[in-house]
């Protein structure tokens, strides 16, 4: 069996395939959301992604489906007419590194079919897995929840040492893969000036970083937690447009003349 045929047969667990996405990388994209994540962010917008197993909501809806890489790429290819020069497929989650073999196969097959490729990752996994996935990506959307290790642990359940080390290594070893740093902005947790300025300095020090995106907190994950029978709740202020722009201004100040877009 050749490499392509072997990649087609790899299987993984997918909980959503979302069409016509415009906020998950360049251009118009198809988002493929994988189950399984090592982080337990207090504000998680997709709590159904945390377990790597197929689950059933309280209302009886099944969350998750085992699929082959070939079946996923066939669905992605149906949207190819909309992609243009910039669009393509984005693998997200959950955490793609939790299903590294499957993610690698989908990205490989998409590339073989001439489809643009991206992943969204927290970088919380072995460097070897990140590298073999990123080598098939045009863009890596890299989540940075907090620059401080202790506060990162309090917010997500894990430290950020490996995450930041992988980010720096990714920029150094795969410089042709553009990186977009993404920060889910959670008022009271990571919106302080110290963290925002540190995020800008981090981005400016990495040549492969092209953009820093601040994503406003929303509470859409709360209803999903209830459907999973999870009693955990989280509440934070939903930031206003003015608050978001003030935070972006701090990152821009810290980025300086590095030529990085902050949005």
SEVEX-103550 format. One line per field, with one value per residue: residue number from 1; y, z, x of N, C-alpha, C, O in turn. Coordinates in steps of 0.1 Angstrom, whole numbers, plus 5000, padded with zeros to 4 digits. Atoms other than C-alpha are relative to their C-alpha. Layout:
BEGIN
nr NUM ...
n_Y Y ...
n_Z Z ...
n_X X ...
ca_Y Y ...
ca_Z Z ...
ca_X X ...
c_Y Y ...
c_Z Z ...
c_X X ...
o_Y Y ...
o_Z Z ...
o_X X ...
This chain:
BEGIN
nr 1 2 3 4 5 6 7 8 9 10 11 12 13 14 15 16 17 18 19 20 21 22 23 24 25 26 27 28 29 30 31 32 33 34 35 36 37 38 39 40 41 42 43 44 45 46 47 48 49 50 51 52 53 54 55 56 57 58 59 60 61 62 63 64 65 66 67 68 69 70 71 72 73 74 75 76 77 78 79 80 81 82 83 84 85 86 87 88 89 90 91 92 93 94 95 96 97 98 99 100 101 102 103 104 105 106 107 108 109 110 111 112 113 114 115 116 117 118 119 120 121 122 123 124 125 126 127 128 129 130 131 132 133 134 135 136 137 138 139 140 141 142 143 144 145 146 147 148 149 150 151 152 153 154 155 156 157 158 159 160 161 162 163 164 165 166 167 168 169 170 171 172 173 174 175 176 177 178 179 180 181 182 183 184 185 186 187 188 189 190 191 192 193 194 195 196 197 198 199 200 201 202 203 204 205 206 207 208 209 210 211 212 213 214 215 216 217 218 219 220 221 222 223 224 225 226 227 228 229 230 231 232 233 234 235 236 237 238 239 240 241 242 243 244 245 246 247 248 249 250 251 252 253 254 255 256 257 258 259 260 261 262 263
n_Y 4988 4988 4991 4993 5010 5002 4988 5001 5009 4996 4996 4991 4996 4987 4996 4990 4995 4987 4995 4986 4993 4988 4996 5011 5000 4991 5004 5008 5013 5011 5003 5014 4999 5013 5002 5003 4989 5001 4988 4998 4986 4997 4993 5007 4998 5013 5010 5013 5004 5004 5015 5006 5010 4996 4998 4998 4989 5002 5000 5012 4998 5006 4991 5007 5011 5006 4998 5002 4988 4999 4994 4986 4992 5000 4989 4987 4997 4995 4986 4994 4989 4988 4997 4990 5002 5000 5008 5014 5007 4997 5010 4994 5010 5009 4998 5009 5008 5012 5010 4996 5009 4996 4986 5000 5007 4991 4989 5005 5002 4987 4995 5008 4996 4986 4992 4993 5007 4993 5006 4992 5009 4994 5004 5008 5013 5002 4992 5008 5000 4987 4998 5008 4994 4987 5000 5001 4989 4987 4991 5006 4991 5005 4994 4997 4997 4991 5001 5004 5014 5002 4996 5009 5012 4997 4998 5011 5013 5004 4989 4996 5002 5008 4992 4989 5006 5005 4989 4995 5010 5000 4989 5001 5012 5000 4985 4997 5002 4988 5002 4990 5002 4997 4998 4998 4989 5003 4989 5005 5011 4998 4987 4990 4994 5007 5011 4995 4995 5012 5007 4992 5002 5013 5001 4993 5007 5012 4996 5007 4994 4990 4994 5003 4998 5000 5005 4996 5010 5001 5010 5010 5014 5004 5008 5013 5007 5005 5012 5011 5004 4994 4990 4989 4988 4989 4987 4988 4989 5000 4987 4991 4997 4990 5007 5008 4991 4995 5011 5001 4989 5004 5010 4993 4992 5010 5006 4989 4999 5013 5003 5011 4994 5002 4998
n_Z 5000 5001 4990 5002 4997 4985 4994 5002 4991 4986 4994 4988 4995 5003 4994 5008 5012 5002 5013 5002 4989 5004 4988 4996 5009 5012 5010 4996 4996 4994 4987 4995 4985 4994 4986 4992 4996 4987 4992 4995 4999 4992 5009 5013 5009 5006 4990 5006 5006 4991 5000 5014 5003 5004 4988 5002 4992 4992 5009 5008 5012 4999 5003 5004 5010 5005 5014 5006 5006 5014 4999 4996 5011 5011 4996 5002 5014 5005 4999 5006 5009 4992 4993 5007 4999 4987 4991 4999 4988 4987 4990 4987 4990 4997 5002 5011 4996 4993 5011 5009 5012 5008 5005 5011 5012 5006 5005 5011 5011 5005 5008 5013 5008 5004 4991 4990 4987 4988 4988 4988 4990 4988 4999 4988 5005 5004 5011 5012 5006 5005 5012 5011 5004 5006 5013 5010 4998 5005 4988 4986 4991 4987 4989 4988 4990 4990 5001 4987 4998 4988 5003 5010 4993 4992 5009 5010 4995 5004 5001 5014 5004 5013 5011 5005 5007 5013 5009 5004 5008 5012 5008 5004 5008 5012 5002 5011 4995 4992 4987 4994 4986 4996 4985 4996 4990 4989 4990 4987 5001 5008 5007 4993 5009 4999 5009 5013 5005 5001 5012 5012 5000 5004 5014 5007 4999 5008 5013 5007 4995 5009 4995 4986 4999 4987 5002 4988 4992 5001 4990 5007 4995 4988 5003 5004 4987 4994 5008 4997 4987 4993 4991 4999 5007 5001 5004 5001 5007 5015 5002 5010 5011 4995 4992 5009 5007 4990 4999 5012 5000 4992 5008 5011 4994 4997 5013 5005 5014 5005 5012 4996 4999 4988 5003
n_X 5009 4992 5003 5013 5010 4999 5006 5015 5007 4999 5013 5000 5014 5004 5013 5007 4994 5007 4998 5000 4995 4993 4992 4991 4988 5002 5010 5012 4994 5008 4995 5002 4997 4996 5002 4989 4992 4994 5003 5014 5001 5012 5010 5000 5012 5004 4997 5003 4988 4989 4998 4997 5010 5014 5009 5014 5005 5012 5012 4999 4991 4987 4989 4987 5002 4988 4999 4987 4994 5006 5014 4999 4995 5010 5009 4993 4999 5013 5001 4988 5004 5001 4987 4992 4986 4996 5008 4997 5005 4993 5002 5000 5005 4990 4986 4996 4989 5005 5002 4990 4999 5012 4998 4989 5006 5010 4992 4992 5009 5005 4989 4999 5011 4998 5008 4993 5001 4996 5004 5000 4994 4994 4986 4998 4998 4986 4995 5000 5013 5003 4992 5005 5013 4998 4994 5010 5009 4996 5002 5002 5006 4994 5007 4992 5010 4994 4986 4994 5002 5009 5013 5004 5004 5012 5011 5002 4996 4986 4991 4998 4986 4999 5007 4991 4988 5004 5003 4987 4993 5008 4996 4986 4998 5009 5002 5009 5014 5003 5007 5009 5002 5014 5002 5014 4999 5009 4999 4996 4991 4988 5001 4992 4989 4987 5001 5001 4987 4991 5005 4994 4985 4999 5002 4990 4987 5001 5001 5011 5013 5005 5012 5005 5015 5007 5014 5007 5007 5015 5004 5008 4997 5007 5011 4995 4996 5013 5004 4991 5002 4989 5006 4990 5005 4990 5006 4991 5006 4998 4993 5006 4992 4990 4991 4992 4991 4990 4990 4992 4990 4988 4992 4994 4989 4989 4995 4991 4998 4997 5008 5010 5014 5007 5014
ca_Y 5000 5034 5064 5081 5049 5044 5080 5075 5047 5065 5071 5098 5112 5143 5163 5189 5198 5235 5250 5285 5296 5331 5334 5303 5313 5331 5332 5310 5277 5244 5238 5202 5199 5170 5155 5153 5180 5180 5215 5223 5260 5275 5293 5265 5273 5237 5215 5187 5186 5178 5140 5120 5097 5098 5112 5116 5149 5150 5156 5123 5139 5120 5141 5127 5103 5080 5089 5080 5107 5100 5107 5140 5152 5142 5165 5193 5190 5196 5232 5238 5260 5286 5286 5308 5315 5318 5295 5258 5235 5243 5215 5225 5210 5201 5198 5184 5171 5147 5130 5136 5106 5115 5152 5145 5122 5148 5176 5154 5144 5180 5191 5163 5176 5212 5225 5251 5238 5252 5240 5257 5243 5251 5235 5213 5181 5165 5187 5158 5156 5193 5193 5165 5182 5217 5206 5201 5235 5269 5286 5276 5294 5291 5297 5315 5316 5334 5342 5335 5299 5300 5319 5296 5266 5282 5290 5258 5231 5228 5249 5268 5258 5232 5254 5284 5262 5245 5279 5292 5260 5261 5296 5287 5253 5259 5296 5293 5282 5315 5317 5336 5339 5338 5350 5343 5375 5367 5398 5393 5365 5375 5411 5429 5452 5431 5400 5419 5436 5403 5387 5415 5410 5373 5377 5403 5380 5352 5358 5334 5353 5373 5382 5384 5380 5389 5369 5383 5360 5346 5323 5299 5269 5271 5256 5228 5220 5216 5192 5171 5169 5190 5211 5234 5270 5300 5336 5366 5400 5400 5427 5457 5468 5497 5473 5450 5480 5492 5457 5456 5490 5475 5446 5469 5491 5460 5446 5479 5479 5441 5443 5420 5427 5430 5425
ca_Z 5000 4990 5013 4999 5002 5038 5047 5034 5058 5090 5113 5139 5159 5145 5162 5136 5100 5095 5061 5049 5078 5076 5110 5110 5088 5054 5030 5031 5048 5059 5096 5108 5146 5163 5197 5225 5244 5272 5284 5306 5300 5325 5296 5270 5241 5229 5261 5239 5224 5256 5257 5228 5229 5212 5237 5241 5252 5277 5249 5232 5204 5197 5197 5177 5147 5137 5102 5078 5065 5030 5041 5057 5027 5003 5023 5023 4986 4980 4991 4970 4945 4973 4985 4958 4962 5000 5015 5023 5053 5090 5115 5150 5181 5207 5201 5168 5185 5205 5171 5154 5130 5118 5115 5095 5071 5065 5059 5036 5015 5013 5001 4975 4963 4959 4989 5013 5048 5083 5119 5151 5180 5216 5209 5240 5227 5216 5193 5168 5164 5159 5133 5112 5112 5105 5076 5057 5067 5050 5083 5120 5142 5176 5207 5235 5265 5289 5288 5326 5335 5369 5356 5326 5349 5370 5339 5318 5341 5324 5323 5292 5291 5264 5245 5243 5235 5207 5193 5193 5177 5151 5140 5138 5121 5097 5088 5056 5076 5087 5123 5136 5174 5188 5223 5236 5256 5290 5312 5346 5334 5306 5296 5319 5303 5316 5297 5266 5263 5269 5241 5217 5227 5222 5187 5177 5186 5162 5125 5113 5132 5108 5129 5165 5169 5201 5203 5226 5253 5247 5269 5242 5259 5290 5273 5259 5294 5306 5278 5288 5323 5335 5366 5361 5352 5342 5339 5328 5314 5276 5265 5246 5213 5231 5255 5227 5208 5240 5243 5207 5211 5239 5217 5188 5211 5221 5186 5175 5140 5135 5107 5125 5120 5152 5149
ca_X 5000 5014 5015 4984 4963 4975 4966 4931 4924 4934 4905 4896 4867 4851 4824 4816 4823 4814 4811 4818 4839 4854 4872 4894 4923 4927 4898 4867 4873 4858 4863 4868 4866 4883 4875 4900 4919 4945 4935 4905 4901 4876 4857 4859 4835 4835 4833 4820 4855 4874 4867 4882 4852 4818 4793 4756 4740 4712 4687 4699 4720 4751 4783 4812 4816 4844 4855 4883 4906 4893 4857 4867 4887 4859 4835 4861 4866 4829 4835 4866 4847 4845 4881 4897 4934 4934 4908 4908 4904 4912 4915 4905 4890 4895 4932 4945 4976 4954 4947 4980 4980 4945 4952 4984 4964 4936 4962 4983 4953 4940 4974 4975 4941 4954 4934 4948 4955 4956 4953 4943 4963 4973 5006 5001 5017 5050 5071 5074 5037 5033 5061 5047 5013 5026 5047 5015 5000 5001 4989 4991 4966 4984 4964 4982 4959 4984 5021 5026 5030 5013 4983 4981 4979 4952 4931 4936 4949 4983 5014 5025 5062 5058 5033 5057 5087 5068 5057 5093 5106 5078 5088 5125 5122 5093 5097 5076 5045 5029 5017 4987 4988 4952 4943 4908 4904 4888 4882 4898 4920 4943 4933 4957 4983 5012 5000 4990 5023 5041 5020 5031 5068 5064 5050 5075 5104 5092 5098 5070 5043 5022 4992 4979 4941 4923 4890 4864 4850 4815 4794 4781 4798 4776 4746 4767 4781 4745 4737 4767 4754 4784 4776 4807 4797 4818 4809 4830 4821 4816 4841 4828 4841 4859 4875 4887 4902 4920 4936 4946 4963 4985 4995 5002 5024 5044 5047 5062 5077 5077 5051 5026 4989 4969 4932
c_Y 5012 5010 5006 4990 4998 5012 5000 4992 5004 5005 5010 5003 5015 5004 5010 5003 5013 5006 5015 5008 5012 5006 4990 4999 5009 4995 4993 4986 4990 4996 4986 5000 4986 4999 4997 5012 4998 5012 5000 5015 5003 5004 4992 5002 4987 4989 4986 4994 4994 4985 4996 4990 5006 5001 5002 5011 4995 4998 4988 5002 4994 5011 4993 4989 4996 5002 4997 5014 5002 5006 5014 5008 5000 5011 5014 5004 5005 5016 5007 5011 5014 5005 5012 4998 4998 4990 4985 4994 5004 4989 5006 4990 5006 5004 4990 4991 4988 4989 5002 4992 5004 5013 5000 4994 5010 5011 4995 4998 5013 5006 4993 5005 5015 5009 5006 4994 5009 4992 5011 4990 5008 4997 4991 4985 4998 5009 4992 4999 5013 5002 4993 5005 5013 5000 4999 5012 5013 5010 4991 5011 4995 5007 5002 5006 5010 4998 4996 4986 4997 5003 4991 4987 5002 5000 4987 4986 4994 5012 5004 4998 4993 5008 5011 4994 4995 5012 5006 4991 5000 5012 4998 4989 4999 5014 5003 4997 5013 4996 5012 4996 5004 5000 5001 5010 4998 5011 4994 4989 5002 5014 5011 5005 4992 4988 5004 5005 4989 4992 5007 4997 4986 4999 5007 4993 4988 5004 4995 5006 5011 5008 4996 5004 4999 4996 5003 4988 5000 4988 4988 4986 4996 4991 4986 4992 4994 4988 4988 4995 5005 5011 5013 5012 5010 5012 5011 5011 4998 5013 5008 5002 5010 4993 4991 5009 5005 4988 4998 5011 4996 4990 5007 5008 4991 4994 5010 4999 4986 4996 4989 5007 4996 5003 4992
c_Z 5000 5011 5000 5004 5015 5008 4999 5010 5015 5005 5012 5004 4997 5006 4992 4987 4996 4987 5000 5012 4995 5011 5004 4991 4988 4992 5006 5002 5005 5013 5004 5015 5005 5015 5007 5002 5013 5009 5005 5003 5007 4991 4988 4992 4994 5011 4995 4993 5010 5001 4986 4996 4995 5013 4996 5009 5008 4992 4990 4987 5002 4995 4997 4990 4996 4985 4995 4995 4986 5001 5003 4988 4988 5003 4998 4985 4993 5001 4992 4990 5007 5005 4993 5003 5015 5010 5000 5013 5012 5009 5014 5010 5011 4997 4989 5004 5008 4990 4989 4987 4991 4994 4989 4987 4993 4993 4987 4988 4994 4991 4986 4991 4996 5009 5011 5014 5012 5012 5011 5011 5012 5001 5012 4996 4996 4988 4987 4994 4994 4987 4988 4995 4993 4987 4988 5000 4994 5012 5012 5008 5014 5012 5012 5011 5011 4998 5014 5003 5011 4996 4989 5006 5007 4990 4991 5006 4996 4999 4985 4995 4987 4989 4994 4993 4986 4990 4995 4990 4986 4991 4995 4990 4987 4997 4989 5004 5008 5013 5003 5015 5003 5015 5003 5012 5011 5011 5014 5000 4992 4993 5007 4991 5000 4990 4985 4994 4998 4988 4988 4999 4995 4984 4992 4999 4990 4985 4992 5004 4991 5005 5015 5000 5014 4997 5012 5006 4996 5009 4993 5005 5012 4997 4996 5013 5006 4993 5002 5014 5009 5009 5000 4992 5000 4995 5000 4992 4985 4996 4989 4989 5004 5008 4991 4993 5009 5002 4988 4999 5008 4993 4989 5005 5002 4988 4993 4985 4993 4988 5002 5001 5013 4998 5011
c_X 5009 4996 4987 4989 5000 4994 4985 4993 5001 4987 5002 4986 4998 4987 4992 5008 4992 5004 5000 5004 5009 5009 5010 5012 4997 4988 4988 5005 4989 5007 4997 5005 5001 4998 5013 5009 5007 4998 4986 4998 4986 4988 4998 4987 4995 5002 4998 5013 5010 5002 5003 4989 4987 4992 4986 4995 4988 4988 5001 5008 5013 5011 5013 4997 5014 5000 5014 5004 4995 4986 5000 5004 4990 4989 5006 5001 4987 4999 5011 4997 5000 5013 5008 5015 5004 4994 5005 4994 5008 4996 5000 4995 4993 5014 5005 5012 4996 4996 5010 5001 4989 5001 5010 4994 4991 5008 5007 4991 4994 5011 5001 4989 5001 4992 5009 4998 5004 4995 4999 5004 5004 5014 5004 5002 5014 5004 4999 4987 4996 5008 4995 4987 5003 5007 4990 4990 5006 5000 4998 4994 5004 4994 5010 4991 5006 5015 5007 4996 4990 4985 4994 4995 4987 4988 4997 5003 5013 5009 5002 5014 5002 4994 5009 5012 4997 4998 5014 5007 4993 5005 5014 5002 4991 4996 4990 4985 4997 4992 4992 4999 4986 4999 4985 5000 4989 5002 5002 5009 5012 4999 5007 5011 5013 5000 4999 5013 5010 4996 5006 5015 5003 4999 5011 5014 5000 4997 4988 4987 4996 4988 4998 4985 4996 4985 4992 4993 4985 4996 4992 5003 4992 4988 5004 5004 4987 4995 5009 4998 5012 4995 5010 4994 5012 4994 5011 4992 5003 5006 4993 5010 5011 5011 5010 5010 5011 5011 5008 5011 5012 5008 5008 5013 5012 5006 5009 5001 5002 4992 4990 4986 4994 4986 4991
o_Y 5014 5008 5007 4995 4996 5010 5004 4995 4998 5012 5009 4999 5023 4996 5014 5003 5011 5008 5021 5017 5011 5016 4991 4988 5015 4983 4993 4981 4994 4992 4982 5002 4978 5009 4991 5019 4994 5011 4993 5019 4997 5002 4997 4999 4987 4980 4976 4983 4988 4980 5001 4985 5017 4992 5004 5011 4985 4990 4987 4992 4996 5017 4987 4982 5004 4997 4998 5023 5014 5015 5022 5018 5010 5018 5023 5015 5012 5022 5020 5020 5024 5017 5020 4986 4993 4986 4982 4998 5006 4986 5014 4978 5015 5016 4978 4980 4978 4978 5005 4998 5005 5015 5007 4999 5011 5015 5002 5002 5014 5011 5000 5004 5020 5020 5000 4989 5017 4983 5021 4980 5020 5003 4989 4978 5008 5010 4997 4999 5014 5008 4998 5003 5016 5009 5002 5012 5015 5019 4981 5021 4984 5019 4993 5017 5020 4987 4992 4982 4988 4995 4988 4982 4993 4996 4985 4976 4984 5024 4997 5003 4998 5008 5012 5000 4997 5011 5009 4995 4998 5010 5003 4990 4992 5018 5014 5001 5015 4987 5023 4986 5015 4991 5011 5006 5000 5010 4985 4985 5000 5015 5023 4997 4990 4986 4998 5002 4989 4986 5000 4996 4984 4993 5002 4995 4981 5009 5001 5003 5021 5019 4985 5015 4989 5003 4998 4979 5010 4980 4982 4976 4984 4981 4976 4980 4982 4978 4977 4986 5000 5021 5023 5010 5010 5012 5012 5008 4994 5023 5002 4999 5009 4996 4991 5005 5006 4991 4996 5009 5000 4991 5004 5008 4995 4991 5005 4998 4985 4986 4983 5018 4984 5014 4992
o_Z 5008 5018 5010 5011 5021 5018 5009 5014 5023 4997 5019 4997 5002 5006 4995 4988 4992 4984 5008 5016 4986 5009 5015 4987 4987 4990 5018 4995 5008 5013 5004 5018 5004 5022 5001 4993 5023 5021 5000 5015 5004 4994 4978 4998 4990 5008 5000 4989 5005 5001 4976 4985 4997 5021 4984 5021 5005 4994 4982 4980 5013 4985 5005 4991 4993 4978 5002 4992 4982 4993 4998 4985 4981 4994 4993 4982 4983 4993 4993 4989 5001 5010 5000 5005 5018 5020 4995 5017 5012 5011 5016 5007 5010 4995 4991 4999 5009 4994 4978 4977 4979 4982 4978 4976 4980 4981 4977 4977 4982 4980 4976 4978 4991 5005 5016 5016 5011 5011 5010 5013 5011 5009 5015 4996 4997 4978 4976 4981 4983 4977 4977 4984 4982 4979 4977 4994 4994 5013 5012 5011 5019 5013 5016 5010 5015 4996 5014 5002 5009 5000 4989 5002 5006 4994 4987 4999 5002 4997 4976 4984 4978 4977 4982 4983 4977 4978 4983 4980 4976 4979 4983 4981 4978 4998 4988 4996 5019 5013 5002 5018 4999 5022 4999 5023 5008 5018 5018 5011 4997 4983 5003 4983 4990 4983 4977 4982 4989 4981 4979 4988 4987 4978 4982 4990 4989 4982 4983 4997 4989 5001 5019 4997 5021 4990 5023 4999 4995 5012 5000 5003 5015 5004 4999 5013 5011 4999 5000 5018 5020 5003 5006 4981 5009 4986 5010 4985 4981 4998 4979 4990 4999 5007 4994 4991 5005 5003 4989 4994 5005 4993 4986 4999 5000 4988 4987 4978 4983 4981 4993 5007 5017 4994 5010
o_X 5018 4986 4980 4980 4989 4987 4978 4982 4995 4980 5012 4977 5005 4978 4981 5020 4980 5016 4993 4997 5016 5015 5015 5015 4986 4986 4986 5013 4978 5018 4985 5016 4993 4999 5022 5013 5000 5000 4977 4997 4976 4977 4992 4976 4984 5011 5003 5013 5020 5014 4997 4990 4984 4992 4983 4997 4982 4979 4992 5011 5020 5009 5019 4987 5023 4990 5024 4997 4993 4983 4992 4998 4990 4985 5000 4999 4988 4991 5012 5005 5001 5014 5014 5019 5015 5000 5015 4984 5020 4984 5010 4995 4985 5017 5004 5013 5003 4995 5006 5002 4991 4999 5008 4997 4991 5005 5008 4994 4993 5008 5003 4991 4991 4988 5018 4987 5014 4987 5006 4998 5008 5021 5015 4992 5022 4996 4996 4986 4990 5002 4994 4983 4997 5006 4994 4979 5018 5008 4991 5000 4999 4996 5017 4986 4999 5020 5018 4985 4982 4976 4982 4985 4978 4977 4985 5000 5018 5004 4997 5018 5009 4999 5010 5017 5005 5001 5015 5013 4999 5007 5017 5010 4995 4985 4985 4977 5002 4984 4996 4993 4981 5004 4979 5005 4977 5012 4995 5014 5023 5006 5006 5016 5019 5009 5005 5016 5018 5005 5011 5020 5012 5007 5015 5022 5011 4987 4983 4977 5003 4985 5001 4981 4999 4978 4996 4987 4979 5005 4984 4995 4991 4986 4997 5002 4988 4990 5004 5004 5014 4990 5006 4989 5020 4985 5018 4983 5014 4999 4988 5021 5023 5023 5022 5022 5023 5023 5020 5022 5023 5021 5019 5023 5023 5018 5019 4990 5008 4994 4985 4985 4995 4982 4979
